[in-house]
Amino acid sequence: MHSNMRNSIPLLFTSILLFFISCTINQTSNNVVVTPHPLATQVGQSIFELGGNAFDVAVATGFALSVLEPSMSGIGGRMQALYFTNDSLGGIDGTTQVPSSYVHEEYDDGYKFVGIPGVVHGLIKLHESRGNLTLQQLLKPSIELANNGFELTRGNVIRLNMAASHVLNNSKTDKYFLGDSLFQIGDTLIQKDLANVLHEISKYGIDGFYGGWVAEKIAKDMNRYGGYITLDDLRDYKSGNSVVVNGELHKYSIHSLFLPSFGPIVIQLVQLMDSWPHRVESPVDYINMFYPISQHVYTNSRKQQFIPDSLHNIISFEYNSSLAKTVSYVCCTKKTLTNNIDGNTAHISVVDSLDNVVSLTQTVGPLMGSGVITDSLGFVYATTMGSYLGITEANQRAYSHISPTIILENNSPVMVLGAAGGSRIPTSISQVIYRHLFLDDDLNSSVTKFRVHPDTEKALIEYHNGVEFEFIPDSILFKYDLIDSPARFGRVQAISRVNDLNKWIGASDPDWEGTVFNSDFK
């Protein structure tokens, strides 16, 4: 439901003076949170000021994005989190899971492709692992945002209106996200039913979603309309401990998550770039380096799923140092195996003054997920089965390109980042890391500069207002397309340490409306 109100909504946190810098480096910081939506960043600040740590902030902003970015992220979706605390790394796997009675189908949306949601279980597991505040404190801002409504930003409007035709296929879904006309900037989006579900979660935790009346409504709706999720599926769902993978990078170590995430290829991309045998002094040099590297990596990315012991080579610095010397001379004619689907995802990066670090990515899959909402619950379910993610077997977890990443130096965190963008997530993350740590670009420049991504037999090059560069067409050694629209090459949220000051700085990708909160700039 939405209304075309033009009056501004009273701020939820009027006592808090915010200083948001969109895609601008803050000078120094003790506590930093970077999110893709300004109100989610505001929620993160409020949790820091209540005494919360990075885990509390990540959980609170994760739930907030379920309200603020319903077409991309929500409690009906999946999540992966990587964290560092007390000199150790860990991960949470809250990906969607195929129901136990699933029979393979050949379509990509609707009830038959809804998997068991994992976001709620994963966020609560993350909170229970290290959080300081109560779950009620963390969910209060999200409940207020859903109950009272919030003004839609330009990005909200673009995404919700793009999803209109998808939503029209489901009468219960258009009740929530279609009105008499398309959305306009400044419209108010109120989500009372979602607020009720979030309130139930705040009271009963995991049982408030995977049991009780919420679970009963989910199971009844799925049974009525041909879905596969049962009450037993919901009650049996557990978020797991992710497998953390580690790669060496000279004085750094880079850490991400193994399947069902695609973190190993982030590590391999950065190792190959670092080992490139030719000088990289111009944008053309950069393109001629990154395209063959990324084309090779994406062509072979499925080895981690199907070939035993392949992970050792994928993240081996010695192996990739040798490979970099040969891949540059291999003609890029093989077709990539990656599915270059657009990703509608949200990422949050958080650090606190105790060096707790959280990198959290969550998604509902394609724009507006499966297009299915259970009446009176108000959240969209992610697409899990069908051809979108190649999922075919009961009880299987959904693989995706989600790749939350943390970089350490001498076992201390120096960088945390992640991205939205489907198959472009690993390439966007790796390029920001390489530019910041190895080309010595500042964090803001590393996040904002043009990116490259491999497509079938050609390079896709970001080339629009703000990221143009001069070049001679024949100097690019491969077939290429210049992409002149923004938000097509991942949306990165990153934080980095300034060693001289022992402080944190943050940067948010300019392609959407992300913001940075830095406690040094209250």
C-alpha positions in Angstrom: 0.0 0.0 0.0 1.3 3.5 -0.7 0.0 7.0 -0.7 1.0 10.0 -2.9 1.8 12.2 0.1 4.3 14.9 -0.5 4.6 16.0 3.1 7.8 14.9 4.7 7.6 12.1 7.3 8.8 13.0 10.8 12.2 11.5 11.3 12.3 8.4 13.5 15.4 9.6 15.3 14.9 13.4 15.6 17.4 13.6 18.4 20.2 12.3 16.3 22.2 14.7 14.2 23.3 12.8 11.1 26.2 13.6 8.8 25.9 11.3 5.8 28.4 11.4 3.0 27.2 9.6 -0.1 30.2 8.1 -1.8 32.6 10.4 -0.1 35.5 9.3 2.2 35.2 10.3 5.8 38.5 11.3 7.3 38.7 9.1 10.4 36.4 6.9 12.3 35.9 4.7 15.3 32.5 3.2 14.4 31.5 3.0 10.7 28.5 1.5 8.9 28.0 1.7 5.2 24.6 0.7 3.7 22.8 1.1 0.3 20.0 3.2 1.8 20.3 6.4 3.9 17.6 5.4 6.4 19.3 2.0 7.0 22.5 3.9 7.7 20.5 6.0 10.2 19.3 2.9 11.9 22.9 1.7 12.2 23.9 5.0 13.8 21.1 4.8 16.3 22.2 1.3 17.3 25.8 2.4 17.8 24.6 5.2 20.0 22.6 2.7 22.1 25.8 0.9 22.9 25.6 -1.7 20.2 28.6 -3.3 18.5 29.2 -4.1 14.8 27.1 -7.3 15.2 24.1 -5.4 16.6 24.4 -2.8 13.8 24.6 -5.4 11.1 21.5 -7.2 12.3 19.5 -4.1 12.8 20.4 -2.7 9.4 19.8 -6.1 7.8 16.2 -6.1 9.1 15.8 -2.4 8.2 16.7 -3.1 4.6 13.9 -5.7 4.5 11.6 -2.8 5.0 13.5 -0.1 3.0 14.5 -2.2 -0.1 11.7 -4.8 -0.3 12.3 -5.4 -4.0 16.0 -6.5 -3.4 16.3 -7.7 0.2 13.9 -9.1 2.7 13.0 -11.7 5.4 11.8 -14.0 2.6 15.3 -14.2 1.2 18.8 -15.4 1.8 21.9 -14.0 3.5 25.6 -14.7 4.0 27.7 -13.0 6.6 31.5 -13.0 7.3 32.8 -11.5 10.5 36.0 -11.0 12.4 36.3 -10.6 16.2 38.8 -11.5 18.9 41.4 -12.4 16.3 39.2 -15.0 14.6 37.0 -15.2 11.6 33.6 -16.8 11.2 30.6 -17.0 8.9 26.9 -17.4 8.9 25.1 -19.3 6.1 21.5 -18.2 6.0 20.8 -19.1 2.3 17.5 -20.3 1.1 17.0 -24.1 1.0 15.0 -26.3 -1.4 12.0 -27.8 0.4 12.1 -31.5 1.2 9.3 -32.5 -1.3 10.5 -30.4 -4.2 10.1 -31.8 -7.7 12.2 -30.1 -10.5 10.2 -27.5 -12.6 11.3 -25.5 -15.6 10.0 -22.0 -14.6 11.6 -19.2 -12.6 8.9 -17.5 -10.5 5.7 -18.2 -8.6 5.0 -20.5 -5.7 6.8 -23.6 -7.1 10.1 -21.8 -7.0 10.0 -20.5 -3.4 12.6 -22.0 -1.1 12.7 -21.9 2.7 13.8 -18.4 3.7 17.0 -18.0 5.6 17.5 -14.3 6.4 15.6 -14.3 9.8 17.4 -17.4 11.1 20.8 -16.1 9.8 20.4 -12.6 11.3 19.3 -14.0 14.7 22.2 -16.4 14.7 24.6 -13.5 13.9 23.0 -11.6 16.8 23.3 -14.5 19.2 27.0 -15.0 18.4 28.3 -11.7 19.5 25.5 -9.0 19.9 25.2 -6.8 23.0 21.7 -5.4 22.7 18.4 -7.3 22.9 16.6 -8.4 19.7 13.7 -6.1 20.6 16.1 -3.1 20.5 17.5 -4.1 17.2 14.1 -4.7 15.5 12.4 -1.6 16.9 13.6 0.8 14.2 12.4 -1.6 11.4 9.0 -2.0 13.0 8.6 1.7 13.2 9.7 2.2 9.6 7.2 -0.4 8.4 4.4 0.9 10.6 4.8 4.6 10.0 6.1 4.4 6.5 9.0 6.2 4.8 9.5 8.4 1.8 10.5 6.6 -1.4 13.9 7.6 -2.9 14.6 7.8 -6.6 16.1 4.3 -6.4 13.1 2.9 -4.6 10.8 4.3 -7.2 12.9 3.0 -10.2 13.0 -0.6 -8.7 9.4 -0.8 -7.6 8.1 0.5 -10.9 10.4 -1.8 -12.9 8.9 -4.7 -10.9 5.3 -3.7 -11.7 4.7 -6.2 -14.5 6.2 -9.0 -12.4 4.0 -8.1 -9.4 0.9 -8.0 -11.6 1.1 -11.7 -12.0 0.2 -12.2 -8.3 -2.9 -10.5 -7.0 -1.7 -10.7 -3.4 1.6 -9.1 -4.2 0.1 -6.2 -6.2 -2.0 -5.4 -3.1 1.3 -4.4 -1.4 3.3 -2.9 -4.2 0.8 -1.5 -6.7 -1.6 1.3 -6.3 -3.8 3.3 -8.7 -0.6 4.7 -10.3 3.1 4.1 -10.5 5.2 5.2 -7.5 6.6 8.8 -7.4 9.6 10.1 -5.5 8.4 11.2 -2.1 5.5 8.8 -2.0 5.0 7.1 1.4 5.4 3.3 1.6 3.6 1.8 4.6 3.9 -1.9 5.4 1.6 -2.8 8.3 1.6 -6.5 7.7 5.4 -6.7 7.6 5.5 -4.7 10.8 3.3 -7.3 12.5 5.7 -10.1 11.3 8.8 -8.2 12.5 7.1 -7.6 15.9 6.5 -11.3 16.2 10.1 -12.0 15.5 11.2 -9.4 18.1 9.1 -11.1 20.7 9.8 -14.8 19.9 13.0 -14.8 17.9 13.5 -17.7 15.5 10.2 -19.2 16.6 8.4 -16.0 15.7 9.0 -16.8 12.0 9.7 -20.5 11.7 6.9 -21.4 14.1 3.7 -19.9 15.4 1.1 -18.2 13.3 3.6 -16.8 10.8 4.9 -20.3 9.8 1.3 -21.6 9.7 0.3 -18.9 7.3 3.3 -19.6 5.1 2.7 -23.3 5.0 -1.1 -23.0 4.3 -0.5 -20.5 1.5 2.2 -22.7 -0.1 -0.1 -25.7 0.1 -3.1 -23.9 -1.4 -1.2 -22.4 -4.4 1.2 -25.3 -5.3 4.3 -24.3 -3.3 6.5 -26.9 -1.6 7.2 -25.4 1.8 5.7 -27.3 4.7 5.5 -26.6 8.5 8.2 -29.3 9.0 10.4 -27.6 6.4 10.2 -24.3 8.4 10.7 -25.9 11.8 13.7 -27.9 10.5 15.5 -25.0 8.8 18.8 -24.0 10.5 21.3 -21.4 9.4 24.8 -22.9 9.4 28.4 -21.9 10.0 29.8 -20.9 6.6 33.1 -22.3 5.4 35.7 -19.4 5.4 38.3 -19.5 2.7 41.6 -17.8 2.9 44.1 -16.6 0.3 47.5 -14.9 0.7 48.4 -11.5 -0.9 51.9 -10.7 0.2 51.5 -8.8 3.5 47.7 -9.3 3.4 45.4 -12.2 3.7 42.0 -12.1 2.0 39.1 -14.0 3.4 35.6 -14.8 2.0 33.1 -17.6 2.0 33.0 -21.0 0.1 29.9 -22.5 -1.4 27.1 -21.7 -1.4 28.9 -18.4 -1.8 31.5 -17.7 -4.5 34.2 -16.1 -2.4 37.0 -18.2 -3.8 36.8 -16.5 -7.2 37.2 -13.1 -5.5 40.4 -14.3 -4.0 41.6 -15.8 -7.3 40.8 -12.6 -9.2 42.8 -10.4 -6.8 45.8 -12.8 -6.8 45.9 -12.9 -10.6 45.7 -9.1 -10.8 48.5 -8.8 -8.3 50.6 -11.3 -10.3 50.0 -9.8 -13.7 53.3 -9.7 -15.6 52.7 -6.4 -17.4 52.6 -2.8 -16.2 49.2 -1.3 -15.5 49.5 2.5 -16.1 46.4 3.4 -18.0 42.7 2.5 -18.3 43.5 0.5 -21.4 46.3 -1.4 -19.6 43.7 -2.1 -16.9 41.1 -3.4 -19.3 43.7 -5.6 -21.2 44.7 -7.1 -17.8 41.3 -7.6 -16.2 39.3 -9.0 -19.1 41.5 -12.1 -19.8 41.9 -12.7 -16.1 38.2 -12.5 -15.3 37.2 -14.4 -18.4 39.4 -17.3 -17.4 38.2 -17.3 -13.8 34.5 -17.2 -14.7 34.9 -19.9 -17.4 36.4 -22.2 -14.7 34.3 -21.0 -11.7 32.1 -24.1 -11.6 35.1 -26.3 -10.9 34.7 -25.5 -7.2 31.3 -27.3 -7.4 32.1 -30.3 -9.5 35.9 -31.1 -9.3 37.3 -32.4 -6.0 40.2 -30.5 -4.5 40.0 -27.7 -7.1 39.7 -25.2 -4.3 43.3 -25.6 -3.4 44.4 -24.2 -6.8 41.7 -21.5 -7.0 43.0 -19.8 -3.8 46.7 -20.7 -4.1 48.9 -17.6 -4.5 51.7 -19.8 -5.9 49.4 -21.4 -8.5 47.8 -18.0 -9.5 51.2 -16.3 -9.7 52.2 -18.9 -12.3 48.8 -18.8 -14.1 48.9 -15.0 -14.5 52.0 -15.4 -16.7 50.1 -17.7 -19.1 46.5 -16.4 -19.1 47.6 -13.1 -20.6 48.6 -14.9 -23.8 45.6 -17.1 -24.1 43.1 -15.9 -26.7 39.8 -15.2 -25.0 37.5 -17.2 -27.3 35.9 -19.6 -24.8 32.4 -18.8 -23.7 32.0 -17.9 -20.0 30.0 -20.2 -17.9 28.6 -17.6 -15.6 25.0 -16.6 -15.8 25.1 -12.8 -16.4 21.8 -12.2 -14.7 21.1 -8.9 -13.0 21.3 -9.1 -9.3 19.0 -7.2 -6.9 20.8 -7.5 -3.6 21.9 -5.4 -0.6 25.2 -5.3 1.2 26.2 -3.8 4.6 29.7 -3.3 5.9 30.2 -2.5 9.6 33.2 -2.0 11.9 33.4 -0.8 15.5 36.0 0.7 17.8 36.9 -2.8 19.2 37.8 -4.0 15.7 34.7 -6.2 15.4 34.0 -6.4 11.6 30.9 -7.7 9.8 30.4 -8.0 6.0 26.7 -9.0 5.3 25.0 -9.6 2.0 21.3 -10.5 1.6 19.0 -10.8 -1.3 15.6 -12.0 -2.7 17.3 -12.9 -6.0 16.0 -11.2 -9.1 14.0 -8.0 -8.8 11.0 -8.7 -6.4 12.2 -12.3 -6.1 9.6 -14.9 -6.9 6.8 -12.3 -7.1 5.0 -14.1 -4.4 3.7 -12.6 -1.1 1.6 -14.5 1.4 -1.5 -12.4 2.2 -1.3 -10.7 5.6 2.5 -11.3 5.9 3.7 -8.5 3.5 7.2 -9.8 2.4 8.3 -11.2 -0.9 9.9 -14.7 -1.2 13.2 -15.1 -3.0 13.4 -17.2 -6.1 15.4 -20.3 -5.2 14.5 -23.2 -7.5 14.2 -23.3 -11.3 16.9 -22.1 -13.7 17.7 -18.9 -12.0 20.3 -20.5 -9.6 20.3 -23.9 -11.2 18.8 -25.6 -8.1 17.3 -29.0 -8.8 17.5 -31.1 -5.7 15.5 -31.3 -2.5 17.2 -29.9 0.7 20.0 -28.2 -1.4 21.1 -24.7 -0.4 21.0 -22.0 -3.1 24.4 -21.1 -4.7 24.9 -17.5 -5.5 27.7 -15.0 -6.3 27.3 -13.4 -2.8 30.9 -12.9 -1.6 31.3 -10.9 1.7 35.0 -10.2 2.1 37.4 -9.2 4.8 41.2 -8.4 4.4 43.7 -8.7 7.3 47.2 -7.5 7.8 49.1 -9.2 10.6 45.8 -10.7 11.7 44.2 -7.3 12.1 41.4 -6.1 9.8 42.3 -3.5 7.3 39.4 -3.7 4.8 35.8 -5.0 4.7 33.5 -4.9 1.7 30.9 -6.6 -0.3 28.5 -5.9 -3.1 25.2 -6.3 -4.8 25.0 -7.2 -8.5 24.5 -10.9 -9.2 27.3 -12.4 -11.2 29.1 -9.0 -11.1 29.6 -9.2 -7.4 33.0 -11.0 -7.5 34.4 -8.7 -10.2 33.3 -5.5 -8.5 34.7 -6.5 -5.1 38.0 -7.7 -6.6 38.5 -4.5 -8.6 37.9 -2.3 -5.6 40.4 -4.3 -3.6 43.1 -4.2 -6.3 42.8 -0.5 -6.9 42.9 0.4 -3.2 45.6 -1.9 -1.9 47.8 -2.4 -5.0 47.3 0.6 -7.2 47.1 2.9 -4.1 43.9 4.6 -5.1 42.1 6.1 -2.1 39.0 4.2 -1.1 36.5 6.6 -2.7 38.3 6.5 -6.0 38.6 2.7 -5.8 34.8 2.4 -5.4 33.8 5.0 -8.0 36.1 4.2 -11.0 34.9 2.3 -14.0 34.7 -1.5 -13.9 35.1 -4.3 -16.3 33.2 -7.6 -16.5 33.5 -10.6 -18.8 30.6 -11.5 -21.1 30.5 -14.2 -23.8 33.5 -13.5 -26.0 33.7 -9.8 -25.1 34.5 -7.4 -22.4 31.8 -5.2 -20.9 33.2 -1.8 -19.9 31.5 0.7 -17.6 31.5 4.0 -19.5 29.0 6.7 -18.4 29.0 10.1 -16.9 31.6 10.2 -14.1 33.6 7.2 -15.2 34.6 8.1 -18.7 38.3 7.9 -19.9 40.1 8.7 -23.1 41.4 5.8 -25.2 42.1 4.7 -28.7 39.6 2.0 -29.7 42.2 -0.3 -31.3 44.3 -0.2 -28.2 41.8 -2.6 -26.4 42.9 -6.0 -27.4 39.6 -7.8 -27.2 36.0 -7.3 -28.4 34.2 -5.0 -26.1 30.9 -3.1 -25.4 30.8 0.2 -23.6 27.9 0.2 -21.1 26.6 3.8 -20.7 24.1 3.2 -17.9 25.0 3.2 -14.2 24.3 0.4 -11.6 25.3 -2.4 -14.1 28.7 -3.4 -12.5 27.9 -4.1 -8.9 27.2 -1.8 -6.0 30.0 -1.9 -3.5 29.9 -0.9 0.2 33.4 -0.7 1.6 35.4 0.3 4.7 39.2 0.6 5.1 41.6 1.4 7.9 43.9 4.4 7.7 46.9 2.9 9.4 48.6 6.3 10.1 45.6 7.4 12.2 44.4 3.9 13.3 41.0 4.9 12.2 38.3 3.6 9.8 36.9 5.3 6.7 33.9 4.3 4.5 32.7 4.7 1.0 29.4 3.8 -0.7 29.0 3.1 -4.4 27.5 6.1 -6.2 25.3 4.0 -8.4 22.5 4.0 -5.9 21.9 6.0 -2.8 24.1 4.4 -0.2 25.5 6.4 2.7 28.3 6.3 5.3 27.9 6.9 9.0 31.2 7.7 10.8 31.2 8.4 14.5 33.9 11.0 14.1 31.4 13.2 12.2 28.3 13.2 14.4 
